Amino acid sequence: MGLVVRWGKPVRTSRIYLLAALLTATLGLTANTSHAQTPYTWKNTDPNTDWATSANWSPTGSDWTVTGGTAIFEKVSSSSLVNPNVVGTLFTDGITIDNSGSGKYNITGSGTLDLGAGGLAVSDGNTTITADLFLSASQTWNIGSGSTVEHSGILGGTGGPTLTVQGGGTVNLTGTANTFAGSVSVTGAGTTLNLSAGGTSYAGFTVDGGTLSLGGPISTGVLLNDGNLILNSGSALTFTGRDNNNAINGPGNLFIEGMGTVVTLTNDHTFNGPITIGSGATFQLGNGSSSASFVDEGSIAKIDNAGTLIFNQADNPTYAINGTGNLVKDGEDTLIFGDAKTYTGATTIIAGTLQLDGDGYISQSGTITVGTTIVTTATLSIPGSYTIGSDTAVPQTLQGSGAVTGGDLTVSSSTIRGGSPGVLGTLTIAGNLNLARADGFALPTLRVEVSRTDTSGPGTADASKISVTNGGNLTTSSKLIIDVISGSNGTTVLAPGKYYTLTLANVEGTITLNGFTYPDNAVTTVPTGDYELTSSTGLNFDEVSLTVDTTGTEALLMLDFKVVPVPEPAAVLGIGFGALALGGLVRRRVRKPTDLVAKA
C-alpha cells in the first residue's frame, strides 16, 4: 500500500479509499457515469458498422452501453461511408455531424440513442436518422442553414425536457408514434421543424422567428411570438382555446394548407397575426355551439383566403378578408360586415344572417347564395339600399332559396335567380327590386331554371322564381334578359315541340318593365321590346309571350313559349343537297301544335 503525507505524517492510501467509501455511504453520493462528455470520433474505416464497437472510435475505450460520450462525425471527402448502426439502447451526450464533404452520414438501426444535453449539431448537408431517439435532458439541435435532418424513428423523452431547434436548417420528424412529452421551441429565421404526424404528446410549442409545420393533431397550444405556424394535416384539427391549453397565441403568421385540411377554432385565443388559407383548405371560426374569440391583443390582422373561410358563430370582424377563396356563413347567428370585404370567391349563407351595415359591401364576390332548399330561413340583410354589381367591373350573381331583407335591392348589369345550379328554389326579396343596366355594361338577367316533374315524358314543368314581398315593386329600367336553363340535373330536358308556361316572379307591388307598367296599363302583355328570351343551355324558342296575371294580392309574371326542335346537322346537310339536286326550293310544312301545355 502506498503512502501520502497528511499534516506532515504518513497516511496509508487505503485509509483514504475507506474514508471516501464512508462519505459516499453516509451522504448518499454517487458517481455520474452516464453521458460523459469525452469526445469520440467515428473512424469510418472498419466494415463493422456497430456504433457500440469501441474500436470504431478514436480514442477507443468508450462503453456506449453505459457512459457514452460526444459522438463526432468528421467531414468525408469521398462518397464512401460506413454509417453507424444502433442496436439496443446506447448513450451519448451529443452528436456533431459535418456533412460538407461528398459523403453524407446517416445513423441507422433499430435501437435507441439516449441523447443527453449536448444535443445534435449538423452542418452542410442532409442526414437521415432511423434509430429511435430518447431525449434525457433539455437540449439544442443546431441545424445549419441549408441542412436537413430527417428522423423517422420514435422521438421520446419524459420528465419535461425542452428541445430547441435553431440554426436556420430543417428538421423533419416523420415518426408516427412519438412520445416526447417536453416543450419545443423553434428559433431563428429559416429554421423549420416539420412534424408530419402532429404532436399529441408534446407539452407546448413556441415559435420565435422560425417555422413550425404540423401535419397532424396536437393537444397543446402554440405561442407564435414571431415566425410561422403551418397546419397541413389533410384532416380536421380543432384548437379549443386557452382554458384548455390548446390555443393559438401571438402575432406570428398562421397558414392553413393542404387539400382536406379543416382547422376549427373555438373559445379564447390571443392570436392577432395574419392568416393565409391555401387552396383546398378550410378555416372555421366557431362550431355552432362554441364561438372563437381573440382577446387581450385584439383581433386577427387579416385573412388572405384561397380556400374556404367559414363563420359558424356570431361575429363582427373588422379585419380585411381578401383572396379568391369562398366565404360561408353557417349557424343560426348573425355575421356582420361593417366594412368592405374584397374577396372575389363565392359567398354562401347556409343558415342564419349575413348583415351588411354601413360600408359593408361584398361587391367583389362573384356569386352570392342565400339559403338552400333545406334551410330556406337564411338571410342576407342589407342597409336601406344595396346594389348587386355596384362594381361594374365585377358582374355578380345573386341566387338561393332564402331571403334578402332590410331595404331596397338593385341588381346592376348582373344576374338574379331563384335556387342555384341544379336546384330549383324561390329567392325572396322583402322590399323593392330594381333590375338596372349600368352605362356601357350588360343588361340585367333574370335566370330561370326549369325541371320536369313528370320524368316519364314531356308534360308539366317546375321553375325557379323570384318572390317580391313586403309590398315591394319589381322594376326594370332597361330591357330585361330572361335566361332559361334546362337539363342541369342530367335528366331534365324541355321537350322540343312542346308548349310551356312558367311563373318567373310573384310581386306584391307593381311590375314595371322598361316602358310597361302593371296594373297601370289596361293590357297585360309586355311588349317584346322590353325583354329578350335566351337560353344558356342552347334551347330555341318560338311563340314567346310575357304577361302579367294576378292571384289574390300578388301579380304574377308569366312566360309562355314553345321549344323549337334543333335540326340534326346531317338532316340539314341532306336537305341542302336535296334542294340543290332538285334545283328548286324546299318548303317546310308547319303543323298546328296539339301538345299539352306545361305549367310551372
Sequence and secondary structure as in RCSB ss.txt:
>XXXX:A:sequence
MGLVVRWGKPVRTSRIYLLAALLTATLGLTANTSHAQTPYTWKNTDPNTDWATSANWSPTGSDWTVTGGTAIFEK
VSSSSLVNPNVVGTLFTDGITIDNSGSGKYNITGSGTLDLGAGGLAVSDGNTTITADLFLSASQTWNIGSGSTVE
HSGILGGTGGPTLTVQGGGTVNLTGTANTFAGSVSVTGAGTTLNLSAGGTSYAGFTVDGGTLSLGGPISTGVLLN
DGNLILNSGSALTFTGRDNNNAINGPGNLFIEGMGTVVTLTNDHTFNGPITIGSGATFQLGNGSSSASFVDEGSI
AKIDNAGTLIFNQADNPTYAINGTGNLVKDGEDTLIFGDAKTYTGATTIIAGTLQLDGDGYISQSGTITVGTTIV
TTATLSIPGSYTIGSDTAVPQTLQGSGAVTGGDLTVSSSTIRGGSPGVLGTLTIAGNLNLARADGFALPTLRVEV
SRTDTSGPGTADASKISVTNGGNLTTSSKLIIDVISGSNGTTVLAPGKYYTLTLANVEGTITLNGFTYPDNAVTT
VPTGDYELTSSTGLNFDEVSLTVDTTGTEALLMLDFKVVPVPEPAAVLGIGFGALALGGLVRRRVRKPTDLVAKA
>XXXX:A:secstr
  EEEETTEEEEHHHHHHHHHHHHHHHT     SS   EEEE    S  BTT GGGEES    TTTT  EEEE  
 SSS     EE SEEEEEEEEEE  SSS  EEEESSEEEEEEEEEEEESSEEEE SEEEE S EEEEEBTT EEE
E S EE  S  EEEEESB EEEE  SS    SEEEEESTT EEEETT BSS SEEEEEEEEEEESS BSS EEEE
EEEEEE  SSEEEE BGGGTB EEBSSEEEE STT EEEE EEE B SEEEE TT EEEE  SSS EEE SS S 
SEEEESSEEEE S B   SEEESS EEEE SSSEEEE S     S EEE SSEEEE TT   TT SEEEE  SS 
TT EEE  SEEEET STTS  EEEESSEEESSEEEEESSEEESBBTTB  EEEESS EEEE  TTS   EEEEEE
EES TTSSS EEE EEEE TT  EEESS EEEEEEE TTSS    TT EEEEEEEEESS EEETTEEETTSS  B
  GGGEEEE TT  EEEEEEEEEEEETTEEEEEEEEEEE    HHHHHHHHHHHHHHTS            EEE 
